Amino acid sequence: MFNFFKKKSDEKENNEKKSLKEVLSNTINSLVGNVINSVQNEKIDEFELENIETMLIKADLGVDLALEITEEIKNKNIKLSELKTFLKEKFSSILNIDKDDKLKFDKDKLNIYFVVGVNGAGKTTLIGKLANKFKKEGSKVLLVAGDTFRAAAEEQLDIWSQRAGVDILREDKANSAALVYKGIDKARIEGYNVVIIDSAGRLQNKFNLIEELKKIKNVILKKLQNDNLETILVLDGSQGQNGLNQALVFNEAVEIDSIAITKLDGSAKGGIILSIAKQLKLPAKLIGTGEKIDDLEEFNRSEFISALFE
């Protein structure tokens, strides 16, 4: 559906998309370049193992995964000339979880996407871009403004609905779960095949947030017929390991199906994709690659690995 690696002319137009390698340039340096460059000797010694571990932690793999990788390098007696191949195989195995990396979608069904994440992660923007993607592919799309306590969130989603040319259901200060109920009914009656539901992200009051999200998820589950449902967690790609903590909270509340990473362009913390795949067995399925409405790509594991190690 998307092609990260289309050939580009030397003189790029301003509206041309970046390649995945360009988007991940800082992550490539932190996750691969800095790790390789921290080693000087063919036989990796204890001091250099510590350097590797430090570089992996800085690349936001997390302490546990960084330690696991350095222990494996030590136990397998990996040499400098073998290190890049070892890392490529290791990262590939971490991402090779038993879950599809494509969004659930069936043109003959109602496809419901419940989007969660903290305020500021780029959730509303991602919803707008996702709506635009589906609209361009021929779907009839309805946005449901489920963050009803924050007027700015509804207004922002309304603006994105206009930019994408899709419909929106919003009611100021409405009960979020009731609005979602109404939205799914509207979608069935009026022949929509994509419903994207926004939600609140006020982690500063975690208990209330979790209870609200649980109510919305329960309403969706009760309304499900022969439909596709995907719960997507939006994470800010510049936040690193903080994203893993958010994933733990949201997964406990509403059982996440997949991850969308925003603001990945320019971030050196793309290693969070590996960290979440390792700890929670959750696949990344979408990545934001810029600020334009078309700057949204489907995540592909093999292309991600190729971009890191080309």
C-alpha positions as semicolon CSV with decimal commas, in nm:
position;residue;x (nm);y (nm);z (nm)
1;M;0,000;0,000;0,000
2;F;0,286;0,232;0,081
3;N;0,636;0,234;-0,062
4;F;0,908;0,372;0,164
5;F;1,184;0,307;-0,084
6;K;1,068;0,462;-0,412
7;K;1,354;0,611;-0,611
8;K;1,398;0,982;-0,579
9;S;1,550;1,231;-0,818
10;D;1,847;1,434;-0,700
11;E;1,637;1,748;-0,689
12;K;1,350;1,673;-0,453
13;E;1,026;1,859;-0,468
14;N;0,920;2,022;-0,143
15;N;0,614;1,799;-0,112
16;E;0,796;1,472;-0,180
17;K;0,793;1,222;0,104
18;K;1,109;1,127;0,286
19;S;1,235;0,772;0,257
20;L;1,219;0,560;0,570
21;K;1,596;0,579;0,597
22;E;1,577;0,959;0,602
23;V;1,302;0,951;0,864
24;L;1,506;0,715;1,081
25;S;1,844;0,883;1,029
26;N;1,891;0,984;1,394
27;T;1,765;0,648;1,520
28;I;2,005;0,469;1,283
29;N;2,294;0,666;1,428
30;S;2,195;0,600;1,789
31;L;2,084;0,239;1,754
32;V;2,345;0,108;1,511
33;G;2,614;0,364;1,427
34;N;2,701;0,464;1,783
35;V;2,698;0,103;1,901
36;I;2,936;-0,013;1,628
37;N;3,160;0,291;1,671
38;S;3,190;0,230;2,046
39;V;3,403;-0,076;1,968
40;Q;3,763;-0,046;1,845
41;N;3,902;-0,398;1,883
42;E;3,808;-0,707;1,682
43;K;3,778;-0,904;2,006
44;I;3,528;-0,712;2,216
45;D;3,654;-0,667;2,573
46;E;3,465;-0,595;2,895
47;F;3,518;-0,221;2,868
48;E;3,372;-0,218;2,517
49;L;3,079;-0,435;2,627
50;E;2,997;-0,166;2,881
51;N;3,016;0,093;2,603
52;I;2,776;-0,112;2,389
53;E;2,532;-0,144;2,678
54;T;2,547;0,231;2,740
55;M;2,485;0,309;2,373
56;L;2,186;0,071;2,359
57;I;2,033;0,226;2,669
58;K;2,081;0,574;2,522
59;A;1,904;0,451;2,206
60;D;1,602;0,373;2,427
61;L;1,606;-0,003;2,412
62;G;1,570;-0,004;2,789
63;V;1,806;-0,143;3,052
64;D;1,677;-0,503;3,046
65;L;1,697;-0,544;2,670
66;A;2,034;-0,367;2,650
67;L;2,171;-0,602;2,916
68;E;2,027;-0,906;2,737
69;I;2,196;-0,808;2,412
70;T;2,536;-0,737;2,568
71;E;2,524;-1,066;2,761
72;E;2,453;-1,248;2,436
73;I;2,745;-1,073;2,265
74;K;2,968;-1,183;2,549
75;N;2,842;-1,543;2,569
76;K;2,855;-1,598;2,193
77;N;3,196;-1,432;2,173
78;I;3,073;-1,197;1,899
79;K;3,358;-1,009;1,727
80;L;3,352;-0,657;1,590
81;S;3,333;-0,788;1,231
82;E;3,025;-0,990;1,331
83;L;2,854;-0,726;1,544
84;K;2,642;-0,558;1,276
85;T;2,508;-0,890;1,148
86;F;2,437;-1,004;1,504
87;L;2,241;-0,685;1,584
88;K;2,042;-0,713;1,261
89;E;1,943;-1,072;1,338
90;K;1,866;-0,988;1,701
91;F;1,646;-0,689;1,616
92;S;1,468;-0,893;1,348
93;S;1,390;-1,170;1,596
94;I;1,252;-0,918;1,849
95;L;1,013;-0,773;1,589
96;N;0,911;-1,118;1,468
97;I;0,614;-1,143;1,703
98;D;0,313;-1,354;1,618
99;K;0,093;-1,061;1,519
100;D;0,019;-0,903;1,183
101;D;0,183;-0,565;1,119
102;K;-0,102;-0,450;0,893
103;L;-0,408;-0,268;1,021
104;K;-0,719;-0,483;1,038
105;F;-0,941;-0,383;0,746
106;D;-1,217;-0,545;0,543
107;K;-1,403;-0,340;0,283
108;D;-1,716;-0,550;0,343
109;K;-1,724;-0,487;0,720
110;L;-1,747;-0,197;0,960
111;N;-1,390;-0,123;1,068
112;I;-1,366;0,044;1,409
113;Y;-1,042;0,203;1,527
114;F;-1,030;0,307;1,893
115;V;-0,736;0,546;1,929
116;V;-0,583;0,615;2,271
117;G;-0,279;0,801;2,399
118;V;-0,172;1,088;2,624
119;N;-0,239;1,451;2,538
120;G;0,046;1,588;2,331
121;A;0,145;1,259;2,170
122;G;-0,002;1,363;1,836
123;K;-0,313;1,147;1,867
124;T;-0,560;1,385;1,703
125;T;-0,320;1,460;1,418
126;L;-0,266;1,090;1,358
127;I;-0,643;1,033;1,349
128;G;-0,674;1,304;1,084
129;K;-0,398;1,149;0,874
130;L;-0,550;0,803;0,914
131;A;-0,890;0,934;0,808
132;N;-0,729;1,093;0,503
133;K;-0,562;0,762;0,413
134;F;-0,888;0,568;0,429
135;K;-1,081;0,839;0,241
136;K;-0,826;0,833;-0,043
137;E;-0,862;0,455;-0,060
138;G;-1,237;0,490;-0,114
139;S;-1,376;0,435;0,235
140;K;-1,664;0,629;0,389
141;V;-1,515;0,756;0,714
142;L;-1,672;0,882;1,036
143;L;-1,470;1,043;1,315
144;V;-1,611;1,030;1,669
145;A;-1,484;1,307;1,898
146;G;-1,463;1,099;2,215
147;D;-1,248;1,347;2,408
148;T;-1,555;1,544;2,511
149;F;-1,407;1,714;2,817
150;R;-1,149;1,912;2,623
151;A;-1,314;2,152;2,380
152;A;-0,984;2,214;2,202
153;A;-0,958;1,843;2,120
154;E;-1,302;1,841;1,954
155;E;-1,223;2,157;1,760
156;Q;-0,889;2,021;1,645
157;L;-1,050;1,696;1,531
158;D;-1,318;1,896;1,350
159;I;-1,047;2,083;1,158
160;W;-0,881;1,754;1,062
161;S;-1,214;1,612;0,947
162;Q;-1,253;1,908;0,712
163;R;-0,897;1,873;0,583
164;A;-0,948;1,502;0,516
165;G;-1,297;1,553;0,375
166;V;-1,465;1,312;0,617
167;D;-1,761;1,335;0,856
168;I;-1,744;1,389;1,230
169;L;-1,977;1,325;1,522
170;R;-1,918;1,564;1,813
171;E;-2,125;1,692;2,104
172;D;-1,970;1,935;2,351
173;K;-1,958;1,798;2,708
174;A;-2,139;1,479;2,605
175;N;-2,073;1,151;2,782
176;S;-1,792;0,990;2,585
177;A;-1,923;0,634;2,602
178;A;-2,274;0,745;2,501
179;L;-2,132;0,939;2,207
180;V;-1,937;0,634;2,091
181;Y;-2,254;0,425;2,117
182;K;-2,435;0,680;1,902
183;G;-2,145;0,695;1,656
184;I;-2,142;0,321;1,590
185;D;-2,519;0,326;1,537
186;K;-2,482;0,616;1,295
187;A;-2,211;0,430;1,104
188;R;-2,432;0,123;1,059
189;I;-2,742;0,315;0,956
190;E;-2,564;0,550;0,715
191;G;-2,332;0,298;0,553
192;Y;-1,990;0,402;0,682
193;N;-1,720;0,138;0,670
194;V;-1,458;0,314;0,883
195;V;-1,515;0,465;1,230
196;I;-1,220;0,627;1,408
197;I;-1,281;0,708;1,775
198;D;-1,076;0,969;1,960
199;S;-1,040;0,951;2,340
200;A;-0,915;1,153;2,634
201;G;-0,552;1,130;2,741
202;R;-0,533;1,294;3,081
203;L;-0,275;1,075;3,253
204;Q;-0,237;1,322;3,538
205;N;-0,559;1,168;3,678
206;K;-0,487;0,809;3,582
207;F;-0,775;0,642;3,767
208;N;-1,045;0,856;3,603
209;L;-0,884;0,819;3,262
210;I;-0,864;0,442;3,285
211;E;-1,225;0,413;3,400
212;E;-1,340;0,633;3,111
213;L;-1,140;0,433;2,856
214;K;-1,275;0,105;2,997
215;K;-1,632;0,230;2,959
216;I;-1,572;0,328;2,597
217;K;-1,405;-0,004;2,516
218;N;-1,691;-0,195;2,681
219;V;-1,946;-0,001;2,474
220;I;-1,756;-0,082;2,156
221;L;-1,735;-0,450;2,246
222;K;-2,108;-0,465;2,322
223;K;-2,187;-0,300;1,989
224;L;-1,962;-0,529;1,786
225;Q;-2,131;-0,751;1,535
226;N;-1,933;-0,894;1,245
227;D;-1,693;-0,600;1,265
228;N;-1,321;-0,538;1,281
229;L;-1,197;-0,366;1,596
230;E;-0,845;-0,239;1,651
231;T;-0,732;-0,046;1,958
232;I;-0,434;0,171;1,865
233;L;-0,201;0,340;2,113
234;V;-0,035;0,658;1,984
235;L;0,312;0,727;2,123
236;D;0,538;1,028;2,075
237;G;0,852;0,891;1,910
238;S;1,069;1,151;2,082
239;Q;0,972;1,032;2,431
240;G;1,165;0,704;2,432
241;Q;1,123;0,479;2,734
242;N;0,844;0,696;2,868
243;G;0,642;0,547;2,582
244;L;0,691;0,199;2,726
245;N;0,547;0,315;3,059
246;Q;0,247;0,460;2,877
247;A;0,202;0,137;2,683
248;L;0,190;-0,060;3,008
249;V;-0,081;0,169;3,151
250;F;-0,302;0,175;2,841
251;N;-0,259;-0,196;2,769
252;E;-0,377;-0,278;3,120
253;A;-0,680;-0,054;3,077
254;V;-0,808;-0,143;2,730
255;E;-0,586;-0,417;2,582
256;I;-0,393;-0,254;2,301
257;D;-0,372;-0,422;1,959
258;S;-0,108;-0,206;1,796
259;I;0,116;0,099;1,826
260;A;0,136;0,414;1,616
261;I;0,455;0,617;1,652
262;T;0,439;0,991;1,581
263;K;0,720;1,246;1,548
264;L;0,966;0,975;1,447
265;D;1,132;1,200;1,191
266;G;1,426;1,363;1,363
267;S;1,399;1,145;1,675
268;A;1,692;0,931;1,791
269;K;1,462;0,718;2,007
270;G;1,306;0,481;1,753
271;G;1,444;0,193;1,957
272;I;1,122;0,215;2,158
273;I;0,960;0,010;1,878
274;L;1,189;-0,280;1,969
275;S;1,144;-0,230;2,342
276;I;0,764;-0,248;2,321
277;A;0,773;-0,546;2,085
278;K;1,003;-0,729;2,328
279;Q;0,815;-0,656;2,650
280;L;0,451;-0,635;2,540
281;K;0,452;-0,830;2,211
282;L;0,274;-0,539;2,046
283;P;0,345;-0,452;1,681
284;A;0,398;-0,102;1,547
285;K;0,160;-0,054;1,254
286;L;0,175;0,318;1,173
287;I;0,449;0,580;1,183
288;G;0,424;0,955;1,136
289;T;0,692;1,076;0,899
290;G;0,628;1,451;0,890
291;E;0,373;1,728;0,940
292;K;0,172;1,704;0,617
293;I;-0,161;1,522;0,597
294;D;-0,007;1,250;0,380
295;D;0,289;1,196;0,614
296;L;0,165;0,868;0,755
297;E;0,306;0,528;0,662
298;E;0,227;0,171;0,742
299;F;0,508;0,017;0,943
300;N;0,684;-0,276;0,780
301;R;0,920;-0,484;0,993
302;S;1,155;-0,594;0,717
303;E;1,177;-0,242;0,571
304;F;1,248;-0,102;0,918
305;I;1,537;-0,347;0,966
306;S;1,668;-0,282;0,615
307;A;1,664;0,094;0,678
308;L;1,858;0,050;1,001
309;F;2,132;-0,166;0,851
310;E;2,167;-0,071;0,483
